[in-house]
């Protein structure tokens, strides 16, 4: 199933509905990065974008989601556990 992915993550200094809906995507990206997966692999397997057909978009979408994933583990997680 192809995920419903925006080209740019909606940015906010607090958790968004997009974050909640795509939390698993963020975790999968972070896990794949830890395993040294290529951007192309992650774009294809996690984001559902064919990097051969859309190389610029694949990198752009990946970067946006990686940035938000990193924000989640450094800042956003506080809201999750604040209860």
C-alpha positions, 0 to 999 in steps of 0.5 A: 500500500502506497502511503499518503505522503506530502512532498513537504512535511507541514512544519510546526513547533508542536506535534501535528496531525500529520506527525501522528499519522506518519509516526511509523514513517518517521521511525522507519526512516530513522531505522533505515538510516541507522542501517545505512540504507540509501536515499533511493531505497528509503524513497522507494520502500518507505515513501513509495516514490520511484527514485528512477522516475522522480529523482529530485522529488524523491530526495526532496520528500525524503529530506523533509521527512528525515528533518521532521523525524529528527525533530521528533526524536530531539524535541517532539517526543516531549509532547508525546510523553507529556500526556 
